[in-house]
């Protein structure tokens, strides 16, 4: 990756080695549990009682996904699959360096074969251009404002889901199959209150790994988080809309639930868990993912179904019907036959009235996060190349 061709007049050319010292992480296995975050190439691994470095730093993968950068502004430890940086703050602002490296393709510096890898010699020679410290600070402030808002909304979403789960357990978790139930409640089967559709078996030749014009994103098991939840950043498949004329029932809607029907026996974490779709007409569901839609006359709606299908008691029940082998699979019949306690219509209606606003707020936050990320990611390369400049530098930097 070369230096920007049209370097702005008051910017200077430099290299990574000139603005920071790149250091290897160290083994963490002998460290006891503590309060200090220990990072690996995938992010936070554990908390330990040792400090490797105590100043703001950019963590750069040494092996693995080379674009997976981290910024840390508290004492930390990092393992040897990551480099950490001792930044010369007289030349570059730490947070600015983080954003600057985000705009460059570190994958292109790969020197590994089977496993993507970086070396200090390659990184030290990596060239780029930077503005004055004042402008660096102002740029970092602008971009940090986006990240802070995103983190705030993400934290709020976690709180909203925790609230919904707590309400679900208070209303329904105190009853087990075999207990004496309130009047009008009964034990029933999951298939009584839902419509269940197996995902579509796409032909590999019809799928693309990269976004293509006028296509659906293909919802796969990887889009479901461990323990339940939707992870839209994992999408790696695309299907042309022109081929979907007879596939209407597989096109996802807001409120659809997607259940993982396959997992590995030695590391079961997804099986039976669900993600909640919040978009209309953007995704189409792949095989080995079950599509669940509410279908009943007793006011059980998607918030209840989402909370139920990620509840540990229900998960245990649904997994009891799975086959046993190296790969563990759920069948459509086994899912529909799973027993659970069905409350009366008035209880379901009252519960939905309380929790639906929590889910709607969570959806609104998620859509806002998507727009903030889009704006930030559009602005980032323009700020980092000098194509867009920050006005009132001192006022912005000091804000």
C-alpha positions in Angstrom: 0.0 0.0 0.0 1.6 3.3 -1.1 1.3 6.8 0.3 -1.7 8.9 -0.8 -0.8 10.4 -4.2 -2.3 13.8 -3.6 -0.8 14.5 -0.2 -2.3 17.6 1.4 0.1 20.5 1.7 0.6 20.5 5.5 0.7 16.7 5.8 3.9 14.7 6.0 5.0 11.3 4.8 6.1 8.8 7.5 6.2 5.1 8.2 4.7 3.0 11.0 8.2 2.4 12.4 8.8 6.1 12.7 5.8 6.8 14.8 5.7 3.8 17.1 7.7 0.8 18.4 6.1 -2.5 17.5 6.3 -5.1 20.3 5.4 -8.8 20.6 2.8 -10.0 23.1 3.7 -12.6 25.7 2.3 -15.9 27.0 -0.6 -15.4 29.5 -1.0 -19.0 30.7 1.0 -18.5 34.0 -1.0 -15.4 34.9 -3.7 -15.6 37.6 -7.2 -14.3 37.2 -7.3 -10.5 37.8 -8.7 -7.2 36.6 -6.4 -6.6 33.6 -7.8 -7.4 30.1 -5.8 -9.9 28.1 -6.2 -9.7 24.3 -5.8 -12.3 21.6 -6.3 -12.0 17.9 -10.1 -12.5 18.4 -10.4 -9.8 21.1 -10.7 -10.0 24.8 -9.7 -13.5 26.0 -9.7 -13.2 29.8 -8.7 -10.9 32.7 -5.4 -11.4 34.4 -3.2 -10.1 37.2 -0.4 -8.9 35.0 0.3 -5.6 33.1 2.3 -5.8 29.8 1.8 -2.1 28.9 -0.1 0.7 30.5 -0.4 3.4 27.9 -2.8 3.8 24.9 -1.9 1.3 22.2 -3.1 -0.1 18.9 -3.0 -3.9 18.8 -2.2 -5.4 15.4 -2.7 -9.1 14.6 0.5 -11.0 14.0 -1.4 -14.1 12.8 -4.9 -14.7 11.6 -7.3 -12.0 10.5 -4.8 -9.2 9.9 -7.4 -6.5 9.6 -8.8 -7.1 13.1 -7.3 -4.1 15.0 -8.0 -3.1 18.6 -7.5 0.2 20.4 -6.8 0.0 24.1 -6.5 3.0 26.5 -6.1 1.1 29.8 -3.4 -1.2 31.2 -3.5 -4.5 29.3 -1.8 -7.8 28.5 -1.7 -9.3 25.0 -0.6 -12.7 23.8 1.9 -13.4 21.0 -0.6 -13.6 18.2 -0.9 -9.8 18.5 1.6 -7.0 18.3 1.2 -4.0 20.6 2.5 -0.5 19.8 4.5 1.9 22.0 3.3 5.1 20.3 5.4 8.3 20.0 2.7 10.8 21.0 4.9 13.7 19.8 4.4 12.4 16.3 1.0 10.8 16.2 -2.1 10.6 18.3 -2.9 7.0 19.4 -6.5 7.0 18.5 -5.7 8.6 15.1 -3.2 5.8 14.4 -5.9 3.3 15.1 -8.3 4.9 12.6 -5.5 5.5 10.1 -4.5 1.8 10.0 -8.2 0.9 9.7 -8.2 2.6 6.3 -5.3 0.5 5.0 -5.4 -3.1 3.7 -3.1 -4.8 6.2 -4.1 -8.1 4.6 -2.0 -7.0 1.6 1.1 -7.2 3.8 0.7 -10.9 4.5 4.0 -12.8 4.5 2.5 -16.2 5.6 1.3 -19.1 3.6 -1.1 -21.4 5.4 -1.8 -18.8 8.1 -1.9 -15.1 7.3 1.0 -13.4 9.1 2.7 -10.0 9.6 6.3 -9.2 10.7 7.8 -6.2 12.5 10.1 -5.6 9.5 7.2 -5.3 7.1 5.1 -3.2 9.5 8.0 -0.8 10.3 8.4 0.0 6.6 4.6 0.6 6.1 4.3 4.1 4.6 1.4 6.6 5.1 0.9 10.4 5.5 -0.3 12.3 8.5 -1.5 15.8 9.3 -0.5 18.0 12.2 -1.1 16.7 15.7 -4.0 19.2 16.1 -5.7 17.9 13.0 -5.1 14.3 14.1 -6.7 15.0 17.4 -9.7 16.7 15.7 -10.2 13.9 13.3 -10.0 11.3 16.1 -12.6 13.3 18.0 -15.0 13.2 15.1 -14.7 9.5 14.6 -14.7 8.6 18.3 -18.0 10.4 18.6 -19.5 7.9 16.2 -18.0 5.0 18.0 -19.1 6.2 21.4 -22.7 6.6 20.2 -22.6 3.1 18.7 -21.2 1.6 21.9 -23.9 3.5 23.9 -26.7 2.0 21.7 -25.1 -1.5 21.9 -25.0 -1.3 25.7 -28.6 -0.1 25.7 -29.6 -3.0 23.6 -28.0 -5.5 26.0 -29.9 -3.8 28.8 -33.2 -4.0 26.9 -32.7 -7.7 26.2 -31.7 -8.4 29.8 -34.9 -6.7 30.9 -37.0 -8.7 28.5 -35.4 -12.0 29.7 -35.9 -11.0 33.3 -39.6 -10.3 32.7 -40.0 -13.6 30.8 -38.4 -15.6 33.7 -40.6 -13.8 36.2 -43.8 -14.6 34.3 -43.1 -18.0 32.9 -39.8 -19.4 34.4 -41.3 -20.4 37.8 -43.3 -23.2 36.2 -41.9 -26.5 35.1 -43.6 -29.3 33.2 -45.3 -31.4 35.8 -46.0 -28.5 38.2 -49.6 -27.4 39.0 -50.3 -24.6 36.5 -52.5 -21.5 36.8 -56.0 -21.9 35.4 -56.1 -21.8 31.6 -52.5 -22.8 31.3 -51.4 -26.2 29.9 -48.5 -28.2 28.5 -48.4 -28.2 24.7 -46.1 -28.7 21.8 -44.1 -26.0 20.0 -45.6 -26.8 16.7 -49.0 -25.7 18.0 -48.1 -22.0 18.1 -45.7 -21.6 15.1 -45.2 -22.1 11.4 -41.9 -23.9 10.7 -40.0 -23.8 7.4 -36.7 -25.5 6.6 -34.2 -23.2 4.9 -33.7 -23.5 1.1 -30.9 -25.7 -0.3 -29.1 -23.3 -2.7 -27.0 -24.5 -5.5 -23.4 -23.3 -4.9 -23.1 -22.0 -8.5 -25.9 -19.5 -7.7 -24.3 -18.0 -4.7 -21.6 -15.3 -4.5 -19.3 -14.7 -1.6 -19.1 -11.0 -2.4 -22.0 -8.5 -2.5 -23.6 -8.4 -6.0 -26.2 -5.9 -7.4 -29.8 -6.7 -6.7 -29.3 -9.7 -4.4 -30.4 -11.1 -1.1 -28.1 -11.7 1.7 -28.1 -15.5 2.5 -28.9 -16.1 6.2 -26.7 -19.0 7.4 -26.0 -20.5 10.8 -23.0 -18.2 11.2 -25.5 -15.3 11.4 -26.7 -16.7 14.8 -24.7 -15.7 17.8 -23.7 -18.3 20.4 -26.4 -18.3 23.0 -28.8 -16.6 20.6 -29.1 -13.3 18.8 -28.5 -11.9 15.3 -25.0 -11.2 14.0 -25.5 -9.4 10.7 -21.7 -8.8 10.3 -21.2 -12.5 9.6 -23.0 -12.5 6.2 -20.8 -14.2 3.5 -23.3 -15.3 0.9 -25.4 -13.5 -1.7 -28.2 -14.8 -4.0 -29.5 -12.9 -7.1 -33.1 -11.7 -6.7 -33.7 -12.7 -10.3 -33.5 -16.4 -9.2 -36.0 -16.1 -6.3 -39.3 -16.0 -8.2 -40.6 -19.2 -6.5 -38.8 -18.7 -3.2 -41.2 -16.2 -1.5 -41.6 -18.3 1.6 -37.8 -18.3 2.3 -37.6 -14.5 2.1 -37.3 -13.1 5.6 -39.4 -10.5 7.3 -39.2 -8.4 10.5 -40.1 -10.7 13.4 -39.0 -13.9 11.8 -36.9 -16.3 14.0 -34.1 -18.3 12.6 -33.0 -21.5 14.5 -29.7 -23.3 14.2 -30.5 -27.0 13.3 -26.9 -28.3 13.2 -23.9 -28.1 15.6 -20.8 -30.0 16.4 -21.1 -32.5 19.3 -17.9 -31.5 21.0 -18.7 -27.8 21.1 -22.5 -27.4 21.1 -23.3 -23.7 21.4 -25.7 -22.8 18.6 -28.0 -25.8 18.4 -31.6 -24.7 19.0 -30.8 -21.1 19.6 -32.5 -18.4 17.5 -31.8 -15.0 15.9 -34.5 -12.4 15.5 -34.7 -10.8 12.0 -35.4 -7.1 12.1 -35.2 -6.4 8.4 -37.8 -6.9 5.6 -36.9 -8.4 2.3 -33.1 -8.2 2.7 -32.3 -11.9 3.6 -33.2 -15.3 2.3 -32.8 -18.4 4.5 -30.3 -21.2 3.9 -30.7 -24.9 4.6 -30.0 -26.2 8.2 -31.6 -23.0 9.5 -35.2 -23.3 10.5 -37.5 -20.4 9.9 -40.1 -19.8 12.7 -43.1 -17.6 12.5 -45.8 -17.1 15.1 -49.0 -18.8 14.0 -51.6 -19.1 16.7 -54.8 -17.5 18.1 -53.6 -17.0 21.7 -51.5 -13.9 21.2 -48.1 -15.6 21.4 -45.9 -13.3 19.2 -42.2 -13.1 18.2 -40.9 -11.5 21.5 -42.2 -14.4 23.5 -40.9 -17.0 20.9 -37.4 -15.4 20.8 -37.1 -15.4 24.6 -38.5 -19.0 24.8 -36.2 -20.4 22.2 -33.1 -18.9 23.9 -34.2 -20.0 27.4 -32.0 -22.7 28.9 -34.9 -25.0 29.8 -36.4 -24.9 26.4 -33.0 -25.4 24.8 -32.4 -28.5 26.9 -35.8 -29.9 25.8 -35.2 -29.3 22.1 -31.7 -30.7 22.2 -33.1 -33.9 23.8 -34.6 -34.8 20.4 -31.3 -34.3 18.5 -29.5 -37.2 17.0 -26.1 -38.2 18.4 -23.0 -38.2 16.2 -20.0 -36.1 15.3 -22.5 -33.6 13.9 -25.6 -33.1 16.0 -28.8 -32.3 14.1 -32.4 -31.3 14.9 -35.3 -32.5 12.9 -38.4 -30.5 11.9 -40.5 -33.1 13.7 -38.4 -33.0 16.9 -38.6 -29.2 17.0 -42.3 -29.2 16.6 -42.8 -31.9 19.2 -40.8 -30.1 21.9 -43.1 -29.5 24.9 -43.4 -26.3 26.8 -45.9 -24.6 29.0 -48.6 -22.5 27.1 -50.2 -19.7 29.1 -53.7 -18.5 28.5 -54.5 -15.8 25.9 -54.9 -13.0 28.4 -51.5 -13.6 30.0 -49.8 -13.8 26.6 -51.5 -10.6 25.5 -50.5 -8.8 28.7 -46.9 -10.0 28.4 -46.6 -8.9 24.8 -47.9 -5.5 25.7 -45.0 -5.1 28.2 -42.1 -6.6 26.2 -43.0 -5.5 22.6 -41.9 -1.9 23.2 -38.5 -3.2 24.5 -38.0 -5.1 21.2 -39.2 -2.2 19.1 -36.7 0.1 20.9 -33.9 -2.5 20.4 -34.8 -2.6 16.7 -34.7 1.2 16.4 -31.3 1.2 18.1 -29.9 -1.5 15.8 -31.1 0.4 12.7 -29.5 3.6 14.1 -26.2 1.6 14.7 -26.3 0.5 11.1 -26.6 4.0 9.8 -23.9 5.4 12.2 -21.5 2.7 11.0 -22.3 3.4 7.4 -21.7 7.2 7.9 -18.5 6.6 9.9 -17.1 4.1 7.4 -17.9 6.5 4.5 -16.3 9.4 6.3 -13.2 7.5 7.6 -11.2 7.2 4.4 -12.0 10.8 3.4 -10.8 12.2 6.7 -7.7 10.0 6.6 -6.7 11.1 3.1 -7.4 14.8 3.6 -10.3 14.7 1.1 -12.5 16.0 3.9 -11.0 18.4 6.4 -12.3 19.2 9.9 -13.2 22.9 10.4 -12.4 24.8 13.6 -9.6 22.3 14.5 -8.8 23.7 18.0 -12.4 23.9 19.0 -13.1 20.3 17.8 -9.9 18.9 19.3 -10.5 20.4 22.7 -14.2 19.4 22.7 
